[in-house]
Amino acid sequence: MSAAPFLEGSAVVELEIGGMTCASCAMRIEKKLNRLDGVTATVNYATEKAKVTVPHGYDPALLVAEVEKTGYAAAMSAPPATSTPVSGGDTDPELIALRQRLVGAVVLTIPVIAMAMIPVLQFTNWQWASLALASPVIVWAAWPFHRAAWANLKHGTATMDTLISLGTSSAYLWSVYALFFGTAGTPGMRHPFELTLAPSHGAANIYLEVGAGVTTFILAGRYFEKRSKRQAGAALRALLDMGAKQVSVLRGGVETQLPVEDLQAGDEFIVRPGEKIATDGLVIAGTSAVDVWMLTGESVPVEVAPGDPVTGATVNAGGRLTVRATRVGTETQLAHMGRLVEEAQTGKAEVQRLADRVSSVFVPVVLAVAIVTLVAWLIPGHPAASAFTAAVAVLVIACPCALGLATPTALLVGTGRGAQLGVLIKGPEVLESTRRVDTVVLDKTGTVTAGRMTLTEVAVEPGTDPGKLLRLVGALEDASEHPIARAIAEGAARDGLSLPAVTEFANVPGRGVHGVVEGHAVLAGRDSLLAERNQRLSVDLAVAKTRAEQEGKTVIAVGWDGQARGLVVVTDTVKPTSADAVARLKRLGLTPVLLTGDNDDVARRIAHEVGIDQVIAEVLPQEKADVIAGLQAQGKVVAMIGDGVNDAPALARADLGLALGTGTDAAIEAADITLVRGDLRSAVDAIRLSRRTLGTIKSNLFWAFAYNVAAIPVAALGLLNPMLAGAAMALSSVFVVGNSLRLRTFTSTTT
């Protein structure tokens, strides 16, 4: 196809792709698009989207047409920031249709298998009842496999769909032939319970239970995989849901409640204590502390005053603010982070399913064996019926029913065991990443540290009682809503101190508080506030203050009755289990890296405390995903552990994303694995369990093929009987289920 005329430069086009059944479908579309002049495309099977770089002026309709020529549906995507996120599983038409096929297949297949495997149930003309029950399963329920196999055939490729369609169709068509033209339709026909290797007349046997059973098992696996895959858009939904829904707008001096969608740039709006800031803007009145942890990961609230910028979705933790909106809708930082998440998911490298890779080799080999079998029987002069019986038997036995159970059963048991341990694994593609990961990037605030301010130290002037200082300042700060004040009050209460009442309490915006406690005029805040009132710190306290601040801690000076009395120090403390978790990650062969927006001194202090050597600090929220991409460009396979909204793009960009369940919904949804307990040691369990589950899936796939491969020579020699075919199917399935159940014995290293 010739490209349309275009101008200098390039543009990015996003397509919605429909009809993909496996990762090889995505690869096929990607190759087709990349053959077009000037086009570079990546296709993501999980999100069902294609991100295509084209020359300016390129007609996107050409891209859609090329995808449709490949046998798939395509349509232009709406802009990422304004598009409706992928619908949930319960309302998705494709998933509903797949569930309907699965339910129908289960209901019809159970009696077919029961009649074929249990001779006592084989009433007169049971074989015709089997045909009536199995036909809708093999024709209607298995239609997605047949359609995909036809698409594969047109492009000269073979996948798991080809193998399923080939085996089920062979079993069904031969059974129909045997019923109508052979002796299998004779009233009173039986499948005797024999597992002997003896020549049999193919026209006397039916294999409907094999075709129906394989279809049902594979459909079950596809359904659970599809349901998991449909959560790909949940990260964007969680980000958008974080924003405020209503806003108090000032218009004509009157305060009016409006939906946030109606807010316009230049509007002034009110933010009360505890409310989310509706959109990005500038403070024009009021002072407060804004909790930005959910968006930036910074544990210390940011003091804001008139003229300071604020970001939408952050929380006003202090006083009343009046804000002028500067960016609304798709221009806000929250919307920008939503686009980063979606771009990271779209650009994520796809893991080709192991079953498809095996099938791409196995299918041609089976076809070749079937053809060789046919020729080998015909050349010596054997009857054509016997030759075709042997050839078809090869195709029937080659279709491994356990292939449909190999991945879902291991996932079901593995993820179930993970849930008991507080580890939630999203899908099979996650497991492949855990095997290859060699670098683990850890967010600092809320991941390695507790993510909240804690009173850690009290220093006093000679002659001052530390208990009295903590009681007085704790009582004073207990009257404030500031997060640092709350940490001091909680620290005092934690030490068992009773906090007396406060009178004449007042706040000095951005500098401190003062009031009367037990008859003392108490002052707490910046040392400059105390100095203005001739309450200066001694040399020793000034040195202690400087040292604490260099370590990234927050220092509050305290004085009363006209004299500086001491200091209280608050900081974000390291979780008790973080150092042990880092040591365990190292033992798994991973290199830990600390990533944070905090200053370098604070980051290195935390890193040294937990045993991390490599530190990347002072990183802006939108740059975290770039850091991950930079490590990947160095050839590293990266896992990211985080908990904040600012971590969501990086979690999506990483080869493996792990989110703490104590963090934000946006981080959890963008991650591949959620650690419910918020204990960093759960990451160790997650990686160990994922690797073991992947190993189980691989061994399941091996045995799913091995049982059938072993039976192929038997089929080629004309010794296959229906009971042997059913036994091979049952044995491989039982082994796969039993092997998967061993995952229930997985134990946590933290117990």
N, C-alpha and C positions, 0 to 999 in steps of 0.2 A: 504494500500500500504506500502510495506517495503521500508525503506530509503536506498539509495545507500551508500556504504562504505564511510566513511569520516575521516578526520584527526582532531586532537585537535584544538579548536578555532572556530571562526565563520567568516562569510563574509556576505556582504549585496548585494542582487540581486534585480534589479528593472525590473518589467514587465510592458509592455503596455497591457492594458485590453480593449477589444472591445465587444460591444453588451449589455452593461449595460443600463437599461432604468430608473432606480430609485436607491435611496440609499439602498434599501433592497437587490438589486442585489450585491452591494459592500459588504454588510454584509454577504451574502451567500457565496461569494467567499472567504472572509476573514475567515469564520468559517471552510470552506473546507480545506484551506491551513494550518490553525493552527492545524488541526488534524494530519498532517504529523509529523513524529518523528523528533524532534530537530528543527522544523520550527516555526518562529514567524513572522506573516504577518500583515500588515495594508493596506487596500485598500481604495483609495480615489476616490469617484465617480466624483468629480469635475474635477480632472486632468486625470482621467481614467488611473491611475497607481497603481501598488502594490509595496510596499517596503517590501522585505522579508529578514529576517535574517536566514541564513542557516549555518550548520557546514561546515568548509573548506572541499573542495573536493566533496561537494554535487552536483549532476548533475542538472543544471537548467532545463533541458528538462523534468524532473519529475514534476517540478512546472507547466510548460506550459501544460503538459498532464493533470494534475489534474484540472486546470482551464477549459480546453476544455471538460473534462468529466462532469463538472458542467454545461456546455451548453454555454460557452462564449469563445471568441477568446483571445489568448494571444501570446505575442512575447517578446523576450528580448529587453530591452531598450539600446540605445547607452549610453555611459558615459554622465552624466548630463552636463558637461562643454563643450562637443563637439557636443551634439545632437542638431538637428534642433528643435527650439521651436515649440510648437503647432501652427498649421496654423490658420490664421484668419478665421472668419466666412464665408467670401465670397468665399474662395477657399477650404473649407472643404467638402469632398465628402458626409459624413454622413449628414451634415446640408443641403447640396444641395438636397439630396434625400428626406429629411423630408419636405423641402420647396415645392418640386414638389408634394408630396402627399397632402400637405395642400392646395395648389392652385387648384389641381384637385378636392379635396373634396369640397371646397367652391363653385366652379363653378357648380358641380353636385347636391349639397345638397340644394341650395337655391330654385330651382324649386320644389324639392320633398317636402320640408316643406310648400311652398306656396300652392301647390295643396292639401295637406292634411288638412291644416288649413283654407283654404278659399273655401267654397263650390262652389262659382261661377266659380272657375277655374277647377272644376272637370268635364272635358269633357268626352265623351264616351271613355271607355277604358283607362282613365287616370291612373288607377292603374297599368296597364302594362308598361306605360311610367315611372311611379315611380320605378317599379322594374328594368327597364333597367338603369335608372339613379343611383339608390341607390346601385346596385350590385357592381360596381367598388369601391364605397366608403367603403362599409362594408367589402368587401373581400380584395381589393388591398390597399386602403389607411389605413385601420385599421390593416394590416398585422403585423406591429411591436407589436401591443397589443396582437394579437392572438399567435404570436411566444413566447412572454414573458409569456403569461398565460400558454402555454404548458410547458415551462421550470419550472414555478412555480408548476404546477401540478405534474411534475416528482419528485419534491423535497418536495411535501406535504405542500406547503405554498400558501398563497394568498396575493396579493397586489392590488393596484388600477388597474393594467393591467388585473388582473383576473376578476375584477368586470366589467371593460369596455368590455372585450371580451365576458364574459358571457351574459351581457345585450344586446349587439349589435347582437350577434349570435342568441340569443333567439328571438329577435324581427324579425330578417331577416328570420330565418328558419320557424318560425310560419307563417310569411307573405307568404312565398313561399308555405307552406302547404295550407293556406287558398285560395291562388290564383289557385293552380292546383287541389286541392282535395276538397276544400270547395266551398262556394258560392261567395267569394270575387272577383273571376275572371269574374263574370257575367257582360256583357256590361251594362253600366248604373249604376253600383254600386256607392253609395255615402257615404261620411262621413258626416252625418248631424251635424249641429252645436248644439249639446246637451251636457250639463254637468250634466245630471241626473244619479242617481244611480239606474240602472235597469239591470236585468240579460240580457245578450246578448249572441248570438251564436258566439263563438270565431272564427269559420271557415268563418264568414262573414266579419271579420275585418283584416286590415293590419296595421303594425306598422313600416313601412319602414322609415318614417320621424324621428321616435325616434332613430333608429339605425344609420341613416346617420347624424342626428344632433349631437348626442353624439360624434360620431367619429370626426366630424369636429371641435367641440369645444375643445375636448381633444387634437387633433393634434395642434391646435393653441397654446394652453398652452405649449405643449411640445416643439414646435418650438422656442418660445421666451425664454424658459428656456435653451434650448440647445445653442442658440445663445449667451446667457449670459455666460454659462458655458465654452464656447470655448475660453474665454479670459484668462483662467487660466495661460497660458504660456506667457502672454504679459509682465509680470514682468521681466522674464528672457530676453526676447527680448529687453526690454528697457535698462536693464543693459548692455547687449552686445553692444547696439547701442551707449552707452555713450563714448566708447573708440574712439581714433583717427582712422581715416581711412587711412591716408597717413603719411609717416614719411620721414624726410630728413636724410639719412644715409651717414656717412663718410666712404668711402672705397677707400683705396689708396690715401687719401688726397683729394678725389673728392666727392662733395656732390651730392647724387642721390636720387630722389624721388621714393619711393617704397611703395607698399601696406603694411600695418602694419603686415599682415599675413606672409610676407617674412622676417620679422625682426628675427634675431637670437641672442641668448645669447652671450654677448661679443661684439656685434656691438656697434659702437659709433654713436649717432645721435644728430641733432641740434633741439633745441626747442626755437622758437622766442617768443617775448612778445605777449600774447593773444592766443597762441596755446596750445592745449592739449598735455600733455606728453604722448608719445606713449605707454610706458610700464614701469614696475618697473625697477629702475636702480640706479646708483650712479652718482652724479655730478662730472665731472672731470675738468670742466672749466666754469668760469662765476659765478656770484652771482645774486640772484633774490629773489623775494617773490613769493611763490606758494600758490594759492588759493585752499585750500583743503576742503572747506565747503561742496561741493557736495558729497564728499566721506566720510568725517569724521564728518561733522556737526560743526567743529571748525570755529568760526567767524573770528578769527585773522589770517591773512596769515602767512605762515611759511617761515622764512628766510632760504635760502639754500646757501651753498658755496661748493667748491670742497671737496669731501669726504662725503657729506651728501646724504642720500637716498631720492629718490622721488618715487611717486606712479603713475602708469598709470591712465589716465583719469582725473587727476587733471590739473589745468590751470596755466600756467606760467604768472604771473601778472606783472613781472618786466623786468629784463634784459635778454640777450641772454645766453642760457645754452648749454653746451655740456654734454651729458649723456651717460654712458656706460650701456647697457641693462644687467640686471642680471637675470630677469625672464620674460619669454614670453609665449604667448598662454594660456594654461590651468593652468599655475603655478602662474599667476599674482593674486594680491589681488582682482582685479575686477572679475576675473573668480571664485575665491574662494567665493566671495559674491554671485555670480550667483548660485553656488551650494548650498549655505546656503538658498537662497530664495526658490529654488526648493525643498530642503529637508523639509523646514518649511511648504510649501504647501502640500507636500505628507503626512507629519505627522499630518496634521491638523485634529482635531476630526470632524467626519461627523455628520450632523444633520439629523436624520431620518425624512423623510417627513411625516407631520401629516396625509395627505390623505392615505398614505400607512399603517400607524398605525391603522387608523380607518377601512380601508379596510380589514386588516388582521382579524378583529373581525366581521365586517359587512358581508363579503362574506360567511363565514360558517353559520352565522345566517340566511341569505337569502336562502341559499341552504336547510337548515333545514326546514325553513318555507315552501318552495316550495314542499319539500317531504311530509311534514305533510299535506299540502293542497291537494296534489294528493291523499294521503291515505284517508283523511277525506271525499273526494268526492266519492271515489270508495267503501268504506265500506258500506254506506247506499244504494248502488246500482245505483247511478247516472251513466249516460252514460260516457264511457271512454273519448269521445270527450270533454264533459263538464269538466271532471276532469283535463285533460291535458290543456284545455283552461285556467282554473283558475291557475294551477301551472306555466304555461308559463307566464301568466299575472304578477305573482309575480316577476319573473325574469326580465321582461321587465320594470316594474315600479321601480324596485330597482336600475336600472342603472341611476344614477343622472347626467343629462347632465350639470347641473350647476357646477359640480365638476371640469370640465375643465375650467370654467370661474372664479372659486373662487380665485385662486392664481394670474393668469395673469391680471385680471381686476384691482384687488387691487394694484398689482405692477405697472401697467400702470399708474393709477391715482396717486398713492403715489409717484412713482419716477418722474412723470411729475411735481407734485407739488414741490417735492424736487429740481428739476432742476431750477424751478422758484426762489427758495430760495438759490440757489447755493450749493445744496447738491445732489451728484450723487451716487445712491445706485446700487450696481452691480447685486444682485440677491436675490431670496427668502431665501436662506440659511443664508444670512447676518442678516435677521430680527430676527431669533431665538436667535442669539447671543446678540442682544441689550437688550432683555428682561432679560437675566441672568447676564449681566456684573455687577460687583460690584467694580472693581478697574480700574482706567484709568491712564495709564502711558503717560506722556507728554515729548517729546523731548524738549530740551531747545532752542538751536540755530535755529532760523527761525520759531519756533512754538510758544513758549512763548515769545521769543524775536524777534526783527526785522530781525536778521540774517545778519546785515551789520553794519560796524563801523559808529558812529555818534559823532560829536564834542559835548561834554556835559559840559565842564567846562574850564574856563580860570582863572589862578592865576598869579598875577604880583608882582614884588618887589615894595616897596613904591616909589612913584614918577613916576612910569611908567603908561602910559595911556593904559588900556586894549584894547581900539579900535585900537590904533596904533599897539600894539603887534599882534593882530589878523589880521590886514591888511597886515603887513609885512610877518608874517609867512604864511598867506594864499596865498600871491603872490608867495613866495618861493616854497611852496609845490605844487602849481598849475602847476609848471614846471616838477613835478615828476609823474610817472605812478604808484607809490606804492599805494595800497588800503588805507593805513592809511593817506598818503598824500592827496589822493582824499577826504577823510572824512573831513580833516582840511580845504582844499580849499572850499569845498561845504558848510561847516559851516560858513566860513567867508562870502561867497557870500550870504548865507541865511540871514545873519544879515544886508544885504543891503550895504556891504562894496565893493567899487570898488578896484580891485586888480591891482596894478601897474605892469609894465614890470620888468623882472628879467634879469640881465646880469651876466656873469661869473658863470653860474650855474654849480655845480659839485656834484656828488654823492659819498659819502664815504660808500662803500658796507657794508650793515648790521648795520650801525651806525648812518647815518643821511645824511643831505644835507647842502650845503652852497652856497651863491651867493650874489650879490649886488642888493639891492632894494632901490630906492629913495636915492642913495648915501650912504646907510648903508650896511656894511658887515654883513649879517645876517647868523646865524648858528642855525640849528634845528636838534635835534636827541637825542641820549642817553646823560645823564648827564656826563658820562665819556668822551664823545667827547668834550663837552664844557670845562670840567676840564683840558683836555690836553692843552687847549689854554687859561688857567688861567681865565676861566669864571665859577666860582663856585657858586652853589646855596646857598642862605642864609639858616639859620637854619629853618625858617618858611616854606620856599619852599621845603626844604628837607623832613620835616615832612609831608607836604601835598602830596608830591610825594609818600612817603612810604605808607601813608594811602590809596591813590587811588590804588596803585598796590596791596595792600592786599585785596582790593575789586574786583580784577580781571580786573581793567581798565588799559589802555595803556597810558603812560605819555610821552610827548615830551617836552624836555627842549628847551628854546628859548633864544638866546642872540644876541646882535649886538654891534658893535663898542667896542669890548673888554670886555663886561660886560654881565653877565647873567641877563635877564630881567623878565623871568616868565616861566610858564608852560601852555601847552594846554593838555587837557585830552580827549581821545576818548574811546568809549565803545560801546558794543552791547546793545541797550536799550530795555527795556520791551515794548511790544506792548500796546497801551493805553487800549485795551479791554481785555487783558489777565486776570487781577484780577477779573473782572466781570464774565468772562467765567468760571474761577475756582469756584467761589461762586455758579454759576448756576449748575455746574456739581455736586457739593456737595449736592445741593438741590434735585438732581435726585437720591440721595442715593449712589453716587460713591465716592470712596476714591482716591484722586489725588496723583500721585507719579511723581517727577521730575527725569528724566533720562538724563545724559549728560556725555560727555567725558571730559568736563572742570574740573578744580580743585575744590575741595570741598568748598573752601571759596566763589568762584564765584557762584557756584551752590546754596549754602545756602542763599546768598544775594538775588539772583533772586527769590528763593522759598519763602523767607520771604516777599518779595515785592508783590507777587501775592497771598499769603495765602496758600501755600503748606507746609505741615509738614514733609512729608517723602521724602528724597533725596537720590538718588543713583548716585554718581559722579565718575569721573576718570575711566569710562568704555570704553574699546577699541571697535572700530566699530564692530568687529566680535563677541563681547561678549554681545551685546545688546539682541540678540535673546535668549541667555542663561539666561539673567536676566528675560525675559518674561516667559521662561520655568520654572525658579525657583519659580516665583510667582504662576504659575499654579500648581506646585507641592505642594504648600501650601494650595491648594483648592480654590484659587481665580479665578474668571472668568475675564479675562483681556482685556481691550480695549487699543490700542496703537495709539497715535496721533503723527505723525512725518512728515518730509518733505524732508529729505536727502537720498542719496543713502545708506548711512550707516544704515538708518532706515528700508530699504526694507526687510531684513530678519526678523526683529522684527515685522514689520507690518504683514508679512505673517504668523509668528508664533502665533501672538496674536489671541484670540478668535474673536476679532473685530478690524480690522485695519482701521484707518481714516487718510488719507493723505491730506495735504493742497495743493490746486491746484496751489499755487505759488511755490511749491517745484519741485523736479525732477520727470521725467517721470517714473523712476524705482520705486520710492516710491508710486506714484499714481497708477501704475499698480499692485503693490503688495498689495495694500490696498483693503478693502471691500467697503469703502465709500470715496469719494473724496469731499473735502470742497473747492469749486471753489474760494471763495472770499479770502481765506487765513486768515479770521477772526476766531479766536479760538471759538468765541461764536456760530459759525456755527455747531460746534460739538454738542452743546446742542440741536440745532434744528434737527440735524441728528439723535440723539438717540431718541428724542421725536417722530419724524416723523416715524422712523423705528418701534418703539414700537406700535404706533397707527396703522401703516399699518399691522403689524403682528396681532394685535387684530382684524382688519377688515377681514383679511384672515381667521382667526379662526371662526369668526361669519359667514362668507360666507360658510365655509365648514359645519358648523352646519346646516345652513338652506338648503344647497344643499342636505344634507341627510334628514333633517326633513320633507321637503315637500314629498319626496318619501316614507319615512318610514310611514308617515300618510296615504299614499295611498295603502300601502301593504295590510292592512286588507280588503280594498275595493276590491283589486284584488283577494285576497284569497276567498272572498265570491262570486266571479263570477260576480261582478257588474261593472268591469272595461270596459269602451268603449274607442275607439281610441281618441276621442275628450278629454276625461278626462286625458288620458295618455299625450297627447300633451299639455293640459292646465297645468298639473303638471310640465312638462318640461319648458314651457314658463314662468310660475309664478316664479319658483325657479330661472330661469336665470334673469328675470327682477329684482327680489329682490336683487340678488347678484350684478348686475350692479349698481342698485340704492344705495346699501350699500357702494359700492366702491367709487361712485361719491362723497360721503360725505367727503372723504379725501381732496377734493378740497378746503374745508373751513379751512384747517389747517393754522394757522398763526404763524409767527416767533416771538420769544420772544425778538428779537433784534430790532424790528421796533417800 
